[in-house]
């Protein structure tokens, strides 16, 4: 018999028991949390037999109505968009650096929606260089000073906008402007 958190098995506001009117259904069943982790590849820590470990691990779960959820357990890459440059690319996620919900999720590198992560800046550097070389567009695009500092460091702050435990992907956008300033202040306090 599965675990469920349905109102049928809870007490009334007066404290009395509810009489169950049907058995437990499969769609009422609860599941453990996905706790999607950032996969960090360390060459020295990986044994010789496990060098071919896939950095992405996504499982399929059948849900009500025959639909499927894609539960990401381990991810290394994500698609990130840069609105200021009108550019998006697949890049590696380095680490989770801020989560308003819990510091435990930061400590364990757990990916959830709206968490702030560091992503690799290499593809974004290439996009800036390409944009500058095209003379016709050079005067339209101005890169934020805070973002250009991050590009020099090699890692950029981004926000996850998808639900990795539900859709199996970690996609998001680069932070810039007042939103970037807000999260930089939050990180400086820590």
BALOBA-1460 file (C-alpha; in Angstrom, 3 decimals):
// residues 190
<rec num="1" residu="x" x="0.000" y="0.000" z="0.000"/>
<rec num="2" residu="x" x="1.486" y="3.343" z="-1.059"/>
<rec num="3" residu="x" x="1.989" y="6.411" z="1.054"/>
<rec num="4" residu="x" x="-0.462" y="9.209" z="0.440"/>
<rec num="5" residu="x" x="-1.116" y="12.661" z="1.837"/>
<rec num="6" residu="x" x="-4.735" y="12.949" z="0.730"/>
<rec num="7" residu="x" x="-7.367" y="14.854" z="2.751"/>
<rec num="8" residu="x" x="-9.442" y="11.681" z="3.029"/>
<rec num="9" residu="x" x="-7.033" y="10.321" z="5.646"/>
<rec num="10" residu="x" x="-6.838" y="13.502" z="7.711"/>
<rec num="11" residu="x" x="-9.052" y="14.689" z="10.529"/>
<rec num="12" residu="x" x="-11.848" y="17.222" z="10.274"/>
<rec num="13" residu="x" x="-11.526" y="20.750" z="11.677"/>
<rec num="14" residu="x" x="-13.480" y="19.578" z="14.746"/>
<rec num="15" residu="x" x="-11.001" y="16.760" z="15.385"/>
<rec num="16" residu="x" x="-13.212" y="13.899" z="14.220"/>
<rec num="17" residu="x" x="-12.106" y="11.201" z="11.787"/>
<rec num="18" residu="x" x="-13.283" y="11.240" z="8.195"/>
<rec num="19" residu="x" x="-14.872" y="8.059" z="6.926"/>
<rec num="20" residu="x" x="-13.027" y="6.878" z="3.792"/>
<rec num="21" residu="x" x="-15.349" y="6.723" z="0.786"/>
<rec num="22" residu="x" x="-12.977" y="4.791" z="-1.502"/>
<rec num="23" residu="x" x="-9.707" y="2.901" z="-1.390"/>
<rec num="24" residu="x" x="-6.365" y="4.541" z="-2.040"/>
<rec num="25" residu="x" x="-5.768" y="5.323" z="-5.702"/>
<rec num="26" residu="x" x="-2.483" y="4.980" z="-7.521"/>
<rec num="27" residu="x" x="-2.511" y="8.654" z="-8.564"/>
<rec num="28" residu="x" x="-2.626" y="9.718" z="-4.899"/>
<rec num="29" residu="x" x="0.691" y="8.033" z="-4.203"/>
<rec num="30" residu="x" x="3.587" y="10.192" z="-3.035"/>
<rec num="31" residu="x" x="7.165" y="9.857" z="-4.264"/>
<rec num="32" residu="x" x="10.543" y="10.809" z="-2.851"/>
<rec num="33" residu="x" x="11.984" y="14.161" z="-3.963"/>
<rec num="34" residu="x" x="14.261" y="14.211" z="-7.010"/>
<rec num="35" residu="x" x="17.045" y="16.303" z="-5.416"/>
<rec num="36" residu="x" x="18.700" y="16.908" z="-8.794"/>
<rec num="37" residu="x" x="22.443" y="17.327" z="-8.278"/>
<rec num="38" residu="x" x="25.071" y="19.135" z="-10.307"/>
<rec num="39" residu="x" x="27.410" y="16.473" z="-11.669"/>
<rec num="40" residu="x" x="30.999" y="17.537" z="-11.048"/>
<rec num="41" residu="x" x="33.614" y="15.604" z="-13.025"/>
<rec num="42" residu="x" x="36.908" y="15.280" z="-11.172"/>
<rec num="43" residu="x" x="39.512" y="13.333" z="-13.122"/>
<rec num="44" residu="x" x="41.531" y="12.340" z="-10.053"/>
<rec num="45" residu="x" x="38.502" y="11.190" z="-8.036"/>
<rec num="46" residu="x" x="36.987" y="8.973" z="-10.753"/>
<rec num="47" residu="x" x="38.302" y="5.385" z="-10.721"/>
<rec num="48" residu="x" x="39.565" y="3.882" z="-13.984"/>
<rec num="49" residu="x" x="36.578" y="1.514" z="-14.267"/>
<rec num="50" residu="x" x="34.026" y="4.345" z="-13.975"/>
<rec num="51" residu="x" x="35.500" y="6.867" z="-16.454"/>
<rec num="52" residu="x" x="32.565" y="6.341" z="-18.841"/>
<rec num="53" residu="x" x="29.900" y="7.444" z="-16.307"/>
<rec num="54" residu="x" x="27.188" y="9.489" z="-18.009"/>
<rec num="55" residu="x" x="26.997" y="12.949" z="-16.398"/>
<rec num="56" residu="x" x="23.261" y="13.139" z="-17.135"/>
<rec num="57" residu="x" x="20.847" y="10.789" z="-15.388"/>
<rec num="58" residu="x" x="17.120" y="11.219" z="-16.095"/>
<rec num="59" residu="x" x="14.412" y="8.700" z="-15.215"/>
<rec num="60" residu="x" x="10.889" y="8.506" z="-16.639"/>
<rec num="61" residu="x" x="7.910" y="8.265" z="-14.296"/>
<rec num="62" residu="x" x="4.431" y="7.387" z="-15.522"/>
<rec num="63" residu="x" x="1.813" y="9.732" z="-14.080"/>
<rec num="64" residu="x" x="-1.950" y="10.034" z="-14.116"/>
<rec num="65" residu="x" x="-3.511" y="9.943" z="-17.559"/>
<rec num="66" residu="x" x="-0.565" y="8.092" z="-19.096"/>
<rec num="67" residu="x" x="1.600" y="11.203" z="-19.037"/>
<rec num="68" residu="x" x="5.289" y="11.085" z="-18.163"/>
<rec num="69" residu="x" x="7.505" y="13.149" z="-15.912"/>
<rec num="70" residu="x" x="11.221" y="13.227" z="-16.567"/>
<rec num="71" residu="x" x="12.971" y="13.208" z="-13.220"/>
<rec num="72" residu="x" x="16.548" y="14.477" z="-13.506"/>
<rec num="73" residu="x" x="18.741" y="12.985" z="-10.807"/>
<rec num="74" residu="x" x="22.071" y="14.299" z="-12.105"/>
<rec num="75" residu="x" x="22.790" y="17.056" z="-14.646"/>
<rec num="76" residu="x" x="25.916" y="18.711" z="-16.007"/>
<rec num="77" residu="x" x="24.613" y="20.944" z="-18.821"/>
<rec num="78" residu="x" x="21.742" y="23.329" z="-19.432"/>
<rec num="79" residu="x" x="20.508" y="25.798" z="-22.047"/>
<rec num="80" residu="x" x="20.999" y="29.384" z="-20.925"/>
<rec num="81" residu="x" x="19.793" y="32.543" z="-22.670"/>
<rec num="82" residu="x" x="21.379" y="35.974" z="-22.589"/>
<rec num="83" residu="x" x="18.576" y="38.486" z="-23.207"/>
<rec num="84" residu="x" x="20.888" y="41.487" z="-23.627"/>
<rec num="85" residu="x" x="22.667" y="39.854" z="-26.560"/>
<rec num="86" residu="x" x="19.668" y="37.867" z="-27.847"/>
<rec num="87" residu="x" x="21.752" y="34.695" z="-27.637"/>
<rec num="88" residu="x" x="21.270" y="31.266" z="-26.069"/>
<rec num="89" residu="x" x="23.570" y="28.271" z="-25.848"/>
<rec num="90" residu="x" x="24.201" y="24.996" z="-24.072"/>
<rec num="91" residu="x" x="26.803" y="25.382" z="-21.350"/>
<rec num="92" residu="x" x="27.979" y="23.489" z="-18.284"/>
<rec num="93" residu="x" x="26.654" y="24.232" z="-14.810"/>
<rec num="94" residu="x" x="29.537" y="24.686" z="-12.375"/>
<rec num="95" residu="x" x="27.803" y="24.966" z="-8.989"/>
<rec num="96" residu="x" x="24.794" y="26.244" z="-7.076"/>
<rec num="97" residu="x" x="25.672" y="29.470" z="-5.271"/>
<rec num="98" residu="x" x="22.372" y="30.817" z="-3.874"/>
<rec num="99" residu="x" x="18.925" y="29.502" z="-3.056"/>
<rec num="100" residu="x" x="16.340" y="31.581" z="-1.231"/>
<rec num="101" residu="x" x="14.607" y="28.444" z="0.072"/>
<rec num="102" residu="x" x="17.405" y="26.721" z="1.927"/>
<rec num="103" residu="x" x="21.171" y="26.839" z="2.420"/>
<rec num="104" residu="x" x="21.094" y="23.039" z="2.546"/>
<rec num="105" residu="x" x="20.268" y="23.009" z="-1.184"/>
<rec num="106" residu="x" x="23.323" y="25.202" z="-1.830"/>
<rec num="107" residu="x" x="25.599" y="22.993" z="0.262"/>
<rec num="108" residu="x" x="24.494" y="19.834" z="-1.548"/>
<rec num="109" residu="x" x="24.535" y="21.467" z="-5.050"/>
<rec num="110" residu="x" x="20.844" y="20.657" z="-5.588"/>
<rec num="111" residu="x" x="19.189" y="22.162" z="-8.679"/>
<rec num="112" residu="x" x="15.648" y="23.483" z="-8.228"/>
<rec num="113" residu="x" x="13.603" y="26.144" z="-9.986"/>
<rec num="114" residu="x" x="14.733" y="29.747" z="-9.329"/>
<rec num="115" residu="x" x="18.076" y="28.783" z="-7.776"/>
<rec num="116" residu="x" x="21.121" y="30.856" z="-8.746"/>
<rec num="117" residu="x" x="24.002" y="28.938" z="-10.337"/>
<rec num="118" residu="x" x="27.430" y="29.620" z="-11.783"/>
<rec num="119" residu="x" x="27.706" y="28.574" z="-15.443"/>
<rec num="120" residu="x" x="30.723" y="28.376" z="-17.746"/>
<rec num="121" residu="x" x="31.328" y="31.713" z="-19.509"/>
<rec num="122" residu="x" x="33.278" y="30.389" z="-22.530"/>
<rec num="123" residu="x" x="30.379" y="30.302" z="-25.051"/>
<rec num="124" residu="x" x="29.197" y="33.739" z="-23.937"/>
<rec num="125" residu="x" x="32.696" y="35.226" z="-24.382"/>
<rec num="126" residu="x" x="32.706" y="33.905" z="-27.943"/>
<rec num="127" residu="x" x="29.290" y="35.488" z="-28.561"/>
<rec num="128" residu="x" x="30.512" y="38.885" z="-27.328"/>
<rec num="129" residu="x" x="33.614" y="38.705" z="-29.547"/>
<rec num="130" residu="x" x="31.467" y="37.760" z="-32.545"/>
<rec num="131" residu="x" x="29.067" y="40.629" z="-31.824"/>
<rec num="132" residu="x" x="31.897" y="43.162" z="-31.568"/>
<rec num="133" residu="x" x="33.480" y="42.037" z="-34.846"/>
<rec num="134" residu="x" x="30.233" y="42.614" z="-36.732"/>
<rec num="135" residu="x" x="30.454" y="46.383" z="-37.241"/>
<rec num="136" residu="x" x="26.784" y="46.849" z="-38.119"/>
<rec num="137" residu="x" x="25.538" y="45.596" z="-34.744"/>
<rec num="138" residu="x" x="28.373" y="46.896" z="-32.570"/>
<rec num="139" residu="x" x="26.715" y="50.207" z="-31.695"/>
<rec num="140" residu="x" x="23.409" y="48.541" z="-30.678"/>
<rec num="141" residu="x" x="24.845" y="46.143" z="-28.108"/>
<rec num="142" residu="x" x="26.323" y="47.222" z="-24.798"/>
<rec num="143" residu="x" x="27.462" y="44.583" z="-22.331"/>
<rec num="144" residu="x" x="26.762" y="45.373" z="-18.675"/>
<rec num="145" residu="x" x="29.949" y="46.166" z="-16.709"/>
<rec num="146" residu="x" x="29.142" y="43.596" z="-14.004"/>
<rec num="147" residu="x" x="28.550" y="40.904" z="-16.633"/>
<rec num="148" residu="x" x="31.828" y="41.709" z="-18.408"/>
<rec num="149" residu="x" x="33.683" y="41.317" z="-15.084"/>
<rec num="150" residu="x" x="32.121" y="37.882" z="-14.673"/>
<rec num="151" residu="x" x="33.094" y="36.948" z="-18.232"/>
<rec num="152" residu="x" x="36.731" y="37.733" z="-17.376"/>
<rec num="153" residu="x" x="36.502" y="35.446" z="-14.314"/>
<rec num="154" residu="x" x="35.212" y="32.594" z="-16.483"/>
<rec num="155" residu="x" x="31.914" y="31.987" z="-14.691"/>
<rec num="156" residu="x" x="28.607" y="33.836" z="-14.939"/>
<rec num="157" residu="x" x="25.589" y="33.967" z="-12.613"/>
<rec num="158" residu="x" x="22.391" y="32.490" z="-14.053"/>
<rec num="159" residu="x" x="18.917" y="31.617" z="-12.803"/>
<rec num="160" residu="x" x="17.215" y="28.243" z="-13.393"/>
<rec num="161" residu="x" x="13.702" y="28.677" z="-14.830"/>
<rec num="162" residu="x" x="12.702" y="25.046" z="-15.418"/>
<rec num="163" residu="x" x="11.861" y="22.362" z="-12.864"/>
<rec num="164" residu="x" x="14.610" y="19.720" z="-13.164"/>
<rec num="165" residu="x" x="12.666" y="17.198" z="-11.063"/>
<rec num="166" residu="x" x="9.626" y="17.457" z="-13.360"/>
<rec num="167" residu="x" x="10.889" y="18.102" z="-16.906"/>
<rec num="168" residu="x" x="14.420" y="16.636" z="-16.714"/>
<rec num="169" residu="x" x="16.233" y="19.796" z="-17.873"/>
<rec num="170" residu="x" x="17.939" y="22.728" z="-16.188"/>
<rec num="171" residu="x" x="17.419" y="25.729" z="-18.459"/>
<rec num="172" residu="x" x="17.579" y="29.379" z="-17.510"/>
<rec num="173" residu="x" x="18.889" y="32.849" z="-18.241"/>
<rec num="174" residu="x" x="21.905" y="34.992" z="-17.376"/>
<rec num="175" residu="x" x="21.422" y="37.619" z="-14.704"/>
<rec num="176" residu="x" x="22.041" y="41.234" z="-15.651"/>
<rec num="177" residu="x" x="21.064" y="44.718" z="-14.535"/>
<rec num="178" residu="x" x="19.304" y="45.258" z="-11.197"/>
<rec num="179" residu="x" x="18.591" y="41.544" z="-10.760"/>
<rec num="180" residu="x" x="22.313" y="40.747" z="-10.993"/>
<rec num="181" residu="x" x="23.129" y="43.537" z="-8.517"/>
<rec num="182" residu="x" x="20.530" y="42.161" z="-6.082"/>
<rec num="183" residu="x" x="21.988" y="38.631" z="-6.111"/>
<rec num="184" residu="x" x="25.575" y="39.901" z="-5.930"/>
<rec num="185" residu="x" x="24.622" y="41.754" z="-2.728"/>
<rec num="186" residu="x" x="23.045" y="38.554" z="-1.367"/>
<rec num="187" residu="x" x="26.205" y="36.569" z="-2.165"/>
<rec num="188" residu="x" x="28.444" y="39.221" z="-0.590"/>
<rec num="189" residu="x" x="26.516" y="38.926" z="2.703"/>
<rec num="190" residu="x" x="27.061" y="35.158" z="2.879"/>
